[in-house]
């Protein structure tokens, strides 16, 4: 049957999508790496990787094996962390997915975690809410910061962090006024650059516009990154709508204004989502505490 070394090779291959880089990370030659994968396939009686001149992905059976491999390695890493924590500190890798609107908030966590655990390596990925749920299900993510306005998939648990409020960001040449609030109906008349409909943030905005105006907006541009939307704002080509928490973290040029959106005033819950596990891995517990402290 497969051993822990086989599980390590598979998870490394999934991280790098490259045989040579995965072999280097695992400290073995590429031929030895490939031989172990072939031996694993013989033991399992099923193909694990798609064959080609380079790594082309995992087979359907390989994805099943990979999910279990990740789970085994996560549990092994959690065991090691528990033992290290009993001695006062722990090391390891923490992979966190965050919806784009929460990235600025999540980015505060590494500094707080490093103060207590300087050897903890943190990876933060910008993902959609559905990608976060999938990453938690297949153990490629340790935690996710996402919306809590819908019921979570089975097996996940959530810790509320803060409520997302919304502001219009626009140059003075586009905004209807330089200060004070703006209604959603007014915002609908402006040239807007919004996130794509694949993002939960955009679907929330569409729902609010339908409630306030009776129609969805017709943006002049769509993007999956707020940096592109802010570039449109900077040129005066369009306005955008962003969470207040994100807008407050941005360096805004002097000719750009931030106007709170009202009628209605929308508040959407954001929280930390993790796999429902007992015991909770020490690194995940530390992340929960760091993000809760940041939200106060």
C-alpha positions as CSV (number, residue, x, y, z in Angstrom):
1,X,0.0,0.0,0.0
2,X,1.1,3.6,-0.5
3,X,3.3,5.1,2.3
4,X,3.8,8.6,3.6
5,X,6.6,9.3,1.1
6,X,4.2,8.6,-1.8
7,X,1.7,11.0,-0.3
8,X,4.4,13.7,0.0
9,X,5.4,13.2,-3.6
10,X,1.8,13.6,-4.9
11,X,1.1,16.7,-2.9
12,X,4.4,18.3,-4.0
13,X,3.5,17.5,-7.6
14,X,0.1,19.1,-7.2
15,X,1.7,22.3,-5.8
16,X,4.3,22.6,-8.6
17,X,2.5,21.0,-11.6
18,X,6.1,20.0,-12.7
19,X,8.0,16.8,-12.1
20,X,11.5,18.3,-11.9
21,X,10.5,21.0,-9.4
22,X,8.5,18.6,-7.3
23,X,11.4,16.1,-7.3
24,X,13.8,18.9,-6.2
25,X,11.5,19.9,-3.3
26,X,11.3,16.3,-2.2
27,X,15.1,15.9,-2.4
28,X,15.2,13.1,-5.0
29,X,16.1,12.8,-8.7
30,X,13.4,13.2,-11.3
31,X,13.8,9.6,-12.6
32,X,13.4,8.3,-9.0
33,X,10.4,10.5,-8.6
34,X,8.8,9.2,-11.8
35,X,9.6,5.6,-10.8
36,X,7.8,6.0,-7.4
37,X,4.7,7.4,-9.2
38,X,4.7,4.4,-11.6
39,X,5.1,2.0,-8.7
40,X,2.2,3.7,-6.8
41,X,0.0,3.3,-9.9
42,X,0.8,-0.4,-10.0
43,X,0.0,-0.8,-6.3
44,X,-3.3,1.1,-6.7
45,X,-4.2,-0.6,-10.0
46,X,-5.1,2.8,-11.5
47,X,-3.5,5.6,-13.4
48,X,-2.7,8.6,-11.2
49,X,-1.2,11.1,-13.6
50,X,-2.0,11.9,-17.3
51,X,0.9,10.7,-19.5
52,X,2.8,13.1,-21.8
53,X,6.2,14.7,-22.3
54,X,5.5,16.9,-19.3
55,X,3.1,16.9,-16.4
56,X,-0.5,17.2,-17.8
57,X,-2.5,16.9,-14.7
58,X,-4.1,14.1,-12.6
59,X,-6.5,11.5,-13.8
60,X,-9.9,11.2,-12.2
61,X,-8.6,8.4,-10.0
62,X,-5.5,10.5,-9.3
63,X,-7.7,13.4,-8.0
64,X,-9.3,11.0,-5.6
65,X,-5.8,9.8,-4.4
66,X,-4.6,13.4,-4.2
67,X,-7.4,14.4,-1.9
68,X,-6.6,11.6,0.5
69,X,-2.9,12.3,0.2
70,X,-3.5,16.0,1.1
71,X,-5.7,15.0,4.1
72,X,-3.0,12.5,5.3
73,X,-0.2,15.1,5.0
74,X,-2.4,17.8,6.7
75,X,-3.1,15.5,9.6
76,X,0.6,14.6,9.9
77,X,1.6,18.3,9.8
78,X,-1.0,19.0,12.5
79,X,0.4,16.2,14.7
80,X,3.9,17.8,14.3
81,X,2.5,21.2,15.1
82,X,0.8,19.9,18.3
83,X,4.1,18.4,19.5
84,X,6.0,21.6,18.7
85,X,3.3,23.8,20.3
86,X,3.6,21.8,23.5
87,X,7.3,22.9,23.5
88,X,6.3,26.6,23.0
89,X,6.3,27.3,19.2
90,X,5.6,25.5,15.9
91,X,6.6,25.7,12.2
92,X,4.8,24.8,9.1
93,X,2.9,26.0,6.0
94,X,-0.5,27.7,6.1
95,X,-2.5,28.1,2.9
96,X,-5.3,30.7,3.0
97,X,-7.7,31.6,0.3
98,X,-9.5,35.0,0.3
99,X,-12.1,36.6,-1.8
100,X,-10.6,39.7,-3.6
101,X,-12.6,42.1,-1.4
102,X,-11.0,40.6,1.8
103,X,-7.4,40.4,0.6
104,X,-6.4,43.7,2.3
105,X,-7.8,42.5,5.6
106,X,-6.3,39.0,5.4
107,X,-2.9,40.6,4.5
108,X,-2.7,41.9,8.1
109,X,-2.5,38.3,9.5
110,X,1.1,37.4,8.5
111,X,2.6,40.2,10.7
112,X,0.5,39.1,13.7
113,X,1.3,35.4,13.2
114,X,5.0,36.0,12.7
115,X,5.2,37.8,16.0
116,X,4.2,34.6,17.8
117,X,5.3,32.0,15.3
118,X,8.2,33.4,13.2
119,X,8.8,30.1,11.3
120,X,5.2,29.7,10.1
121,X,5.1,30.2,6.3
122,X,1.8,31.7,5.1
123,X,0.4,31.5,1.5
124,X,-2.5,33.9,0.7
125,X,-4.4,33.3,-2.6
126,X,-7.0,35.4,-4.2
127,X,-9.9,33.1,-5.0
128,X,-13.7,33.1,-5.6
129,X,-16.0,31.9,-2.8
130,X,-16.6,28.6,-4.7
131,X,-12.9,28.0,-5.2
132,X,-12.4,28.5,-1.5
133,X,-15.1,25.9,-0.7
134,X,-13.5,23.5,-3.2
135,X,-10.0,24.1,-1.8
136,X,-11.2,23.3,1.7
137,X,-13.0,20.2,0.5
138,X,-9.9,18.8,-1.2
139,X,-7.5,20.0,1.5
140,X,-5.5,22.2,-0.8
141,X,-6.5,25.1,1.6
142,X,-6.2,25.3,5.3
143,X,-8.6,28.2,5.7
144,X,-10.6,30.7,3.7
145,X,-12.0,34.2,4.2
146,X,-15.2,34.6,2.3
147,X,-18.9,35.6,2.4
148,X,-21.2,34.1,5.0
149,X,-24.5,35.3,3.5
150,X,-25.3,31.8,2.2
151,X,-25.3,28.4,3.9
152,X,-21.9,26.7,3.9
153,X,-21.3,23.3,2.3
154,X,-21.4,20.4,4.7
155,X,-18.2,19.8,6.7
156,X,-17.2,23.5,7.0
157,X,-17.4,25.8,10.0
158,X,-17.3,29.6,10.1
159,X,-16.1,32.3,12.5
160,X,-17.6,35.7,11.7
161,X,-15.0,38.5,11.3
162,X,-16.7,41.7,10.1
163,X,-19.5,43.1,7.9
164,X,-18.7,44.4,4.5
165,X,-20.1,47.9,3.7
166,X,-19.8,49.5,0.3
167,X,-18.6,52.8,-1.1
168,X,-18.4,54.4,-4.6
169,X,-14.8,55.2,-5.7
170,X,-14.7,57.8,-8.5
171,X,-12.7,60.7,-9.8
172,X,-14.3,64.1,-9.2
173,X,-15.0,64.4,-12.9
174,X,-17.3,61.3,-12.7
175,X,-18.7,61.5,-9.2
176,X,-22.0,63.5,-8.8
177,X,-20.5,65.2,-5.6
178,X,-17.3,65.4,-3.8
179,X,-18.5,64.2,-0.4
180,X,-21.5,62.8,1.5
181,X,-23.4,59.6,0.6
182,X,-24.7,58.5,-2.8
183,X,-27.7,56.3,-3.5
184,X,-27.4,53.1,-5.4
185,X,-29.9,54.6,-7.9
186,X,-27.4,57.4,-8.5
187,X,-24.5,55.0,-8.8
188,X,-26.4,53.0,-11.5
189,X,-26.3,56.1,-13.8
190,X,-22.5,56.3,-13.8
191,X,-20.0,54.4,-16.0
192,X,-18.9,51.6,-13.7
193,X,-16.1,49.1,-13.7
194,X,-17.1,46.0,-11.6
195,X,-15.9,42.6,-10.8
196,X,-17.0,39.8,-13.1
197,X,-20.2,37.8,-12.3
198,X,-18.0,34.8,-11.3
199,X,-17.3,36.7,-8.1
200,X,-19.7,36.7,-5.2
201,X,-19.1,40.4,-4.7
202,X,-20.5,41.2,-8.1
203,X,-23.5,39.0,-7.6
204,X,-24.2,40.8,-4.3
205,X,-24.0,44.2,-6.1
206,X,-26.4,43.0,-8.8
207,X,-28.9,41.9,-6.2
208,X,-28.7,45.3,-4.5
209,X,-29.1,47.2,-7.8
210,X,-32.2,45.0,-8.6
211,X,-33.6,45.8,-5.2
212,X,-32.9,49.6,-5.3
213,X,-33.2,50.4,-9.0
214,X,-35.1,47.4,-10.5
215,X,-32.4,46.5,-12.9
216,X,-28.8,45.3,-13.0
217,X,-26.1,47.7,-13.9
218,X,-24.4,47.7,-17.4
219,X,-20.8,48.3,-16.6
220,X,-18.4,49.7,-19.2
221,X,-15.8,47.2,-18.0
222,X,-15.6,44.0,-16.0
223,X,-12.5,42.6,-14.3
224,X,-11.5,39.9,-11.7
225,X,-9.0,42.3,-10.0
226,X,-9.7,45.5,-8.1
227,X,-6.3,46.9,-9.3
228,X,-7.8,47.0,-12.9
229,X,-10.9,48.8,-11.6
230,X,-8.8,51.3,-9.7
231,X,-6.8,52.0,-12.9
232,X,-10.1,52.9,-14.6
233,X,-10.9,55.2,-11.7
234,X,-7.5,56.9,-11.9
235,X,-8.0,57.7,-15.6
236,X,-11.5,59.0,-15.0
237,X,-12.9,56.4,-17.4
238,X,-15.2,54.8,-14.8
239,X,-16.1,54.6,-11.2
240,X,-16.1,51.4,-9.1
241,X,-17.8,50.0,-6.0
242,X,-15.7,48.5,-3.3
243,X,-16.0,47.4,0.3
244,X,-15.3,50.2,2.7
245,X,-12.7,48.1,4.5
246,X,-10.8,47.8,1.2
247,X,-11.3,51.4,0.2
248,X,-9.9,52.7,3.5
249,X,-6.7,50.7,3.0
250,X,-6.0,52.2,-0.5
251,X,-3.9,55.3,-1.2
252,X,-6.4,57.5,-3.1
253,X,-5.3,60.3,-5.3
254,X,-6.4,63.8,-4.5
255,X,-9.0,64.0,-7.3
256,X,-10.6,60.7,-6.3
257,X,-13.5,60.5,-3.8
258,X,-15.0,57.7,-1.7
259,X,-18.8,58.1,-1.2
260,X,-20.8,55.8,1.1
261,X,-23.6,54.0,-0.7
262,X,-27.1,54.3,0.9
263,X,-30.7,53.5,0.1
264,X,-30.2,50.7,1.0
265,X,-27.2,50.6,3.3
266,X,-25.9,47.1,2.7
267,X,-23.9,45.0,5.2
268,X,-22.6,41.5,4.1
269,X,-21.0,39.2,6.7
270,X,-17.4,38.1,6.0
271,X,-15.9,35.2,8.0
272,X,-13.1,32.7,8.3
273,X,-14.1,29.3,7.0
274,X,-12.3,26.1,7.9
275,X,-12.8,22.4,7.7
276,X,-14.7,21.0,10.7
277,X,-11.9,19.1,12.4
278,X,-11.2,17.9,15.9
279,X,-8.6,18.7,17.1
280,X,-8.1,22.0,15.2
281,X,-4.6,22.3,13.8
282,X,-2.5,24.8,15.9
283,X,-1.7,26.9,12.8
284,X,-5.4,27.3,12.0
285,X,-6.2,28.2,15.6
286,X,-3.5,30.8,15.5
287,X,-4.9,32.2,12.3
288,X,-8.4,32.4,13.8
289,X,-7.1,34.4,16.8
290,X,-5.0,36.7,14.5
291,X,-7.9,37.6,12.2
292,X,-10.4,38.0,15.1
293,X,-7.9,40.5,16.7
294,X,-7.6,42.4,13.4
295,X,-11.4,42.6,13.1
296,X,-11.9,44.2,16.5
